[in-house]
Amino acid sequence: MSTDTIFGKILRGEIPCDKVYETSEVLAFRDINPAAPSHVLIIPKRRIQNAGFAEENDKEILGAMILAAQEVAKVEGVFETGYRLVFNVGPDAAESVPHLHLHVIGGRSLGWPPG
């Protein structure tokens, strides 16, 4: 599986990002097209195409992404007021980069359904 996506380039340091949080397993950085005042993407350092391609051996990295989202929410000041977590899977869900990523969105009241 190729890692030549924009996220692969960010992970390799070829493209800069506005880093918010990082562990040995994940990197979190600000979305360049934010949907809310706080919009951070969390990506695994090991490429998985998207949540639809996650396998049994990906449970730890998926858990690490959720735990990272909690930390990002605290850093962003939205942990107490609320935030949304979103995995987009496929073109109909507006998946734009074929590298698993979790959106952490907050900082304003978010309506339901989204869109």
GUVEXPA-280111 format. One line per 10 residues: number of its first residue (from 1); their letters; for each residue x, y, z of N, C-alpha, C, O, CB. Coordinates in steps of 0.001 Angstrom, whole numbers, plus 500000, padded with zeros to 6 digits. Glycine has a CB too. Layout:
NUM = A = X/Y/Z/X/Y/Z/X/Y/Z/X/Y/Z/X/Y/Z ~ ...
This chain:
1 = MSTDTIFGKI = 500853/498815/500000/500000/500000/500000/500893/501240/500000/501790/501376/500832/499033/500002/501233 ~ 500638/502112/499082/501447/503323/498960/501187/504280/500133/500062/504403/500617/501151/504028/497623 ~ 502242/504942/500569/502087/505971/501604/502223/507356/500989/502430/508342/501697/503130/505780/502730 ~ 502102/507424/499643/502278/508701/498964/500977/509490/498923/500440/509784/497855/502800/508480/497552 ~ 500488/509826/500107/499338/510723/500227/499856/511984/500906/500996/512026/501367/498137/510059/501043 ~ 499027/512993/500965/499430/514212/501669/499766/513891/503124/500673/514496/503696/498312/515282/501597 ~ 499041/512943/503729/499327/512589/505119/500654/511841/505233/501378/512025/506211/498189/511736/505697 ~ 500984/511006/504255/502287/510355/504241/503402/511386/504152/504433/511256/504813/502382/509368/503076 ~ 503190/512409/503332/504186/513472/503196/504322/514273/504486/505424/514690/504845/503815/514402/502042 ~ 503207/514490/505187/503261/515177/506484/504037/514327/507479/504890/514840/508202/501832/515473/507020
11 = LRGEIPCDKV = 503743/513023/507519/504441/512130/508450/505943/512072/508178/506743/511951/509106/503853/510728/508368 ~ 506320/512158/506911/507747/512128/506553/508418/513493/506699/509626/513607/506494/507913/511635/505124 ~ 507650/514535/507053/508215/515871/507220/508408/516620/505919/509076/517654/505901/509518/515776/507922 ~ 507841/516127/504827/507974/516779/503524/507023/517971/503388/507277/518897/502618/507711/515772/502402 ~ 505931/517934/504143/504954/519021/504165/504764/519402/505627/504569/518526/506469/503579/518602/503483 ~ 504818/520700/505946/504633/521098/507343/503172/520972/507774/502259/520965/506948/505116/522535/507550 ~ 502978/520873/509078/501627/520874/509637/501652/521652/510945/502711/521883/511528/501099/519415/509861 ~ 500481/522045/511390/500329/522741/512668/499986/521668/513710/498818/521406/513995/499206/523879/512596 ~ 501029/521061/514265/500874/519933/515170/500212/520356/516477/500555/521383/517061/502225/519294/515451 ~ 499250/519536/516925/498533/519766/518164/498929/518731/519217/499004/519043/520405/497023/519731/517918
21 = YETSEVLAFR = 499184/517492/518771/499444/516388/519698/500147/515276/518924/499910/515095/517730/498113/515864/520359 ~ 501016/514531/519618/501709/513423/518954/502101/512373/519977/502486/512684/521105/502958/513926/518194 ~ 501991/511116/519551/502510/509987/520317/503327/509138/519345/503494/509500/518180/501344/509146/520997 ~ 503822/508032/519825/504564/507134/518939/503655/506496/517898/504139/505981/516890/505262/506048/519751 ~ 502340/506523/518126/501396/505864/517221/500614/506803/516324/500216/506422/515223/500444/505064/518009 ~ 500385/508048/516791/499519/508961/516045/500087/510373/516000/500932/510755/516809/498131/508987/516660 ~ 499596/511135/515026/499913/512553/514894/498594/513308/514747/497727/512904/513973/500871/512823/513669 ~ 498447/514391/515483/497253/515237/515394/497672/516638/514966/498610/517212/515521/496485/515279/516755 ~ 496975/517180/513984/497309/518508/513465/496038/519200/512985/495026/518557/512705/498347/518410/512312 ~ 496114/520530/512898/494956/521327/512499/494601/521098/511030/495473/521023/510164/495226/522813/512746
31 = DINPAAPSHV = 493312/520989/510780/492807/520851/509413/493025/522176/508684/492787/523242/509253/491289/520444/509403 ~ 493471/522118/507441/493725/523356/506690/492429/523982/506170/492428/525128/505719/494670/523077/505516 ~ 491330/523233/506234/490010/523724/505829/489034/523482/506970/488149/522636/506845/489519/523027/504516 ~ 489171/524203/508081/488384/523874/509275/486875/524075/509087/486424/525043/508473/488856/524713/510436 ~ 486119/523127/509638/484661/523192/509618/484107/523857/510871/482902/524084/510980/484078/521798/509473 ~ 484987/524167/511811/484594/524793/513082/485835/525475/513652/486937/525270/513143/483997/523731/514105 ~ 485672/526278/514696/486835/526944/515297/487939/525973/515711/489121/526307/515624/486397/527741/516501 ~ 487567/524790/516154/488548/523757/516468/488287/522580/515540/487229/521954/515604/488474/523324/517978 ~ 489251/522281/514681/489121/521157/513741/490497/520546/513567/491358/521094/512879/488524/521616/512353 ~ 490686/519411/514198/491983/518729/514222/491826/517348/513603/490815/516678/513818/492540/518622/515678
41 = LIIPKRRIQN = 492818/516924/512840/492848/515582/512266/493832/514730/513049/494918/515187/513404/493232/515623/510763 ~ 493449/513498/513315/494336/512534/513965/494584/511416/512970/493639/510799/512477/493724/511983/515312 ~ 495851/511152/512670/496192/510088/511727/497124/509089/512401/497958/509465/513224/496848/510671/510448 ~ 496977/507816/512048/497939/506836/512548/499243/506977/511771/499239/507361/510602/497378/505388/512429 ~ 500338/506670/512416/501632/506732/511743/501839/505532/510827/502715/505546/509963/502759/506806/512768 ~ 501035/504502/511017/501015/503343/510120/499762/503478/509270/498659/503613/509800/501037/501967/510918 ~ 499925/503443/507970/498793/503716/507081/497782/502582/507054/498122/501410/506895/499287/503978/505683 ~ 496529/502979/507216/495353/502158/506981/494528/502995/506016/494381/504198/506233/494555/501787/508339 ~ 493988/502407/504967/493309/503209/503947/492160/504023/504533/492096/505232/504312/492786/502309/502837 ~ 491264/503398/505265/490184/504103/505959/489561/503139/506963/489986/501987/507056/489104/504645/504946
51 = AGFAEENDKE = 488571/503587/507707/487972/502747/508749/487334/501492/508167/487227/500480/508861/486931/503539/509528 ~ 486915/501539/506923/486343/500370/506267/487360/499280/505986/486985/498137/505724/485693/500776/504991 ~ 488642/499617/506037/489705/498647/505803/490398/498224/507097/491366/497464/507058/490723/499221/504842 ~ 489917/498704/508236/490522/498319/509517/490316/496830/509734/489283/496264/509377/489913/499135/510699 ~ 491330/496209/510331/491297/494769/510582/491468/494501/512071/491703/495416/512860/492396/494042/509772 ~ 491347/493256/512430/491466/492835/513827/492740/493380/514471/492708/493828/515617/491447/491308/513922 ~ 493849/493346/513753/495127/493798/514330/495252/495324/514392/496290/495837/514811/496282/493233/513521 ~ 494219/496048/513984/494225/497515/514045/493507/498047/515286/493401/499260/515462/493575/498091/512794 ~ 493013/497156/516147/492257/497596/517333/493064/498555/518199/492519/499541/518693/491831/496390/518167 ~ 494339/498286/518390/495156/499146/519262/495312/500544/518686/495209/501527/519420/496536/498524/519480
61 = ILGAMILAAQ = 495555/500650/517397/495743/501973/516801/494425/502742/516797/494423/503959/516986/496299/501851/515365 ~ 493303/502050/516582/492002/502718/516630/491724/503226/518044/491213/504333/518217/490877/501759/516171 ~ 492057/502428/519044/491916/502881/520433/492826/504055/520731/492431/504993/521423/492216/501742/521397 ~ 494052/504007/520208/494997/505110/520413/494471/506396/519787/494702/507483/520315/496375/504759/519823 ~ 493766/506277/518663/493208/507465/518015/492103/508079/518874/492018/509301/518987/492662/507112/516617 ~ 491259/507245/519478/490195/507755/520340/490783/508419/521587/490328/509486/521996/489235/506617/520743 ~ 491787/507793/522184/492431/508389/523363/493136/509692/522993/493136/510641/523777/493438/507401/523987 ~ 493735/509742/521804/494361/510982/521340/493299/512064/521153/493557/513236/521425/495132/510746/520015 ~ 492110/511679/520691/491021/512650/520507/490645/513294/521839/490357/514490/521889/489784/511967/519878 ~ 490646/512518/522908/490368/513087/524231/491412/514137/524593/491073/515211/525090/490336/511979/525302
71 = EVAKVEGVFE = 492672/513827/524344/493744/514776/524657/493645/516021/523785/493834/517136/524269/495117/514116/524474 ~ 493351/515837/522511/493184/516975/521607/492042/517859/522093/492169/519083/522104/492920/516494/520160 ~ 490926/517249/522496/489780/518019/522992/490165/518841/524211/489700/519970/524370/488611/517086/523337 ~ 491009/518288/525073/491474/519033/526248/492369/520196/525816/492201/521321/526286/492239/518098/527223 ~ 493319/519922/524920/494232/520965/524434/493442/522088/523755/493765/523266/523911/495272/520367/523448 ~ 492416/521715/523007/491621/522684/522251/490572/523389/523108/489930/524331/522644/490942/521994/521094 ~ 490392/522948/524343/489424/523594/525229/487977/523225/524956/487069/523976/525313/489569/525060/525126 ~ 487748/522065/524322/486374/521657/524011/485960/520380/524742/484857/519873/524534/486223/521455/522513 ~ 486832/519866/525588/486537/518618/526296/485267/518738/527134/484440/517826/527142/487716/518223/527191 ~ 485114/519835/527823/483951/520020/528713/482693/520427/527950/481594/520007/528312/484264/521076/529772
81 = TGYRLVFNVG = 482834/521235/526900/481661/521755/526191/481145/520808/525117/479972/520874/524750/481991/523084/525565 ~ 481992/519940/524614/481574/518952/523624/482291/519104/522298/482735/520188/521923/480098/519047/523401 ~ 482390/517986/521605/483080/517929/520322/482553/516732/519557/481920/515846/520132/484625/517842/520505 ~ 482811/516708/518273/482366/515619/517407/483583/514869/516880/484596/515474/516528/481499/516157/516235 ~ 483469/513544/516830/484486/512690/516219/483905/512108/514941/482790/511586/514947/484949/511556/517197 ~ 484659/512192/513833/484149/511737/512543/485226/510956/511790/486354/511422/511624/483664/512934/511700 ~ 484850/509755/511339/485625/508999/510356/484808/509025/509068/483657/508591/509070/485923/507506/510842 ~ 485368/509520/507976/484705/509466/506675/485238/508237/505939/486443/507986/505918/484950/510789/505841 ~ 484321/507473/505337/484708/506241/504638/484138/506280/503225/482931/506136/503032/484205/504969/505406 ~ 485005/506473/502244/484602/506445/500845/484144/507781/500299/483929/508735/501047/483524/505462/500667
91 = PDAAESVPHL = 483997/507839/498977/483677/509099/498303/482318/509693/498690/482199/510915/498779/483714/508888/496824 ~ 481303/508878/498918/479997/509427/499292/480011/510062/500679/479124/510847/501012/478943/508338/499242 ~ 481007/509727/501480/481144/510319/502818/482148/511468/502812/482514/511978/503871/481578/509251/503836 ~ 482593/511877/501627/483539/512984/501455/484941/512647/501951/485677/513534/502383/483033/514208/502179 ~ 485312/511374/501893/486688/511007/502227/487586/511578/501136/487432/511244/499961/486862/509440/502357 ~ 488521/512436/501524/489350/513110/500525/490785/512592/500472/491481/512803/499480/489367/514583/500799 ~ 491231/511917/501527/492594/511382/501562/492504/509915/501961/491953/509604/503017/493511/512189/502560 ~ 493035/508996/501138/492951/507580/501461/493989/507143/502501/494842/506293/502242/493118/506765/500204 ~ 493887/507744/503662/494717/507412/504825/493806/507667/506018/493333/508787/506212/496084/508280/504895 ~ 493560/506642/506809/492655/506758/507942/492917/508048/508713/494057/508352/509064/492798/505547/508867
101 = HLHVIGGRSL = 491857/508797/508971/491982/510003/509780/490686/510254/510530/489590/510006/510028/492345/511218/508905 ~ 490845/510748/511736/489735/511044/512629/489645/512550/512798/490609/513191/513217/489908/510335/514003 ~ 488494/513115/512476/488257/514542/512666/487789/514777/514099/486899/514083/514589/487209/515079/511643 ~ 488389/515752/514763/487936/516213/516076/487461/517642/515845/488258/518539/515570/489091/516127/517196 ~ 486148/517838/515961/485538/519113/515575/484781/519694/516765/483993/518996/517403/484587/518931/514357 ~ 485019/520965/517063/484316/521608/518166/484539/523105/518172/485013/523686/517195/484757/521018/519486 ~ 484188/523718/519290/484374/525151/519434/483146/525961/519092/483170/527189/519163/485496/525592/518587 ~ 482066/525282/518721/480785/525934/518459/479706/524864/518566/480002/523669/518598/480764/526637/517042 ~ 478462/525299/518622/477353/524356/518646/477270/523670/517286/477237/524334/516250/476010/525071/518997 ~ 477237/522358/517296/477191/521576/516059/475800/520979/515891/475315/520275/516776/478270/520455/516066
111 = GWPPG = 475166/521253/514777/473821/520748/514537/473808/519277/514153/474841/518679/513852/473159/521556/513458 ~ 472606/518713/514174/472438/517332/513730/471173/517266/512901/470161/517824/513325/472377/516338/514937 ~ 471164/516630/511768/472309/515938/511188/473317/516918/510624/472977/518062/510324/471856/514979/510102 ~ 474579/516466/510477/475610/517359/509936/475309/517718/508484/474559/517028/507793/477001/516706/510042 ~ 475912/518809/508050/475762/519195/506654/474866/520320/506515/474622/520781/505400/475279/518090/505833
